[in-house]
């Protein structure tokens, strides 16, 4: 009986340790850099280097999405995003990217570049 409990405790410790090692290693890998834009109440992250805020504001949502490569819709945005202005370059750490058009990113944190 003691061996079974000890085995379960060791297995549990290995699982927890593996979880934290993956979290630490994935932090820098799960980032994306781009320009932020608030368009019609939706926050977008544009990774296209040819991005122009003035032009993007004038386009409709459909034209905007078609005009630039690498557009992400930011989902689960923390309140800290109110300090960012349209056109600022930022780095976003994310949890996952959801499949849609444009792709949605579940944001963990963001930092100005």
N, C-alpha and C positions, 0 to 999 in steps of 0.2 A: 504494500500500500504506500509506504514511504517513497519507494522508487517511482511509482506512478506520479505522485504529487511532485517529486523533484524533477521528473522528466517534463511534466506540463509546465512547471515554472521556468525551466531552461528554454523550452520551446517558445513560451510567451516572451521571454527576454530577448531571444534571437529575432523574433518578429518585430518587436518594438525597436530594437537597435537597427534593423534593416530599414524600417520606416523613416527613422531620423537621418540615417546616412543618405537615403534617396532624397529627402527633403533638402538637405544641405547641398548636395551635389547638383540638384536640379535648379537651384535658385538662379544662377547666372545663365543657365541654358534657356530658361523659360522667360525670355525678355524679347521685346521688340521696340525699335526706335522709329519715331515718325513725328509728323506734325498733327496737332490737335485742332479740331474744328467742331464748333457747336452749330449744327444746321437743323433748324426746325425742331429744336428740343432734343435732338439725338447727338451724342458725342461720337465723332469719328476720329480714327487714327489713320493717317495717310502716310505710307512709307515711300511713296513716289517722290524722287528728288525734284521733279519738275512741278511740284505743287505750288500753286499761287492762290492765296487766300481770297483776293478780290474776284478772280475768275470763278472760284469754287462757290462763292456766295451768290453769284449771279445765275448759276446753273440750277435747274430743277434737280430734285433728288435722283431721278433716273439718269439724267444726263451726267450728273456729278459722279455717280457710281461707275458709269461706263467710261468716263474720261480719264480716270486715274487707275493705275495698277496698284495693287496692295492697299486696299481699303478695308479697315476693320471697324465694326460697330462696337463701342465699348459698353459692356454689360456689367451689372453689379459694381457700379462706379462708387468709390468712397467719396465722402464729402470733401476731401482735400482737393478735388478737381475744380472747385470754384475759384481757386487762385490762378488758374491757367487761362491764358488769353488765346484767341484764335491765331493759328500760325506759329505758335511756340513749338520748338522741338523738344520732345519729351521721350523718356525711356519708361516703358510699362512692364511691370512684372505681372504675369498672369498665371492662373490656375489651369485653365483649359481653353481651347478654341472650339466653339460650337460651329457645326456645319450649317451655313446659310449663305445668302448672298445679299450684302457682304457678310463675311464671317464675323461672328460675335466673339469677343474676348471677355472672359471673366477676370476682371482686374483685381489684383491684390494690393499693389501700390504703384506710385508713379513718381518720377523725379525729373526735374528740368535738366536739359543738356547744355 
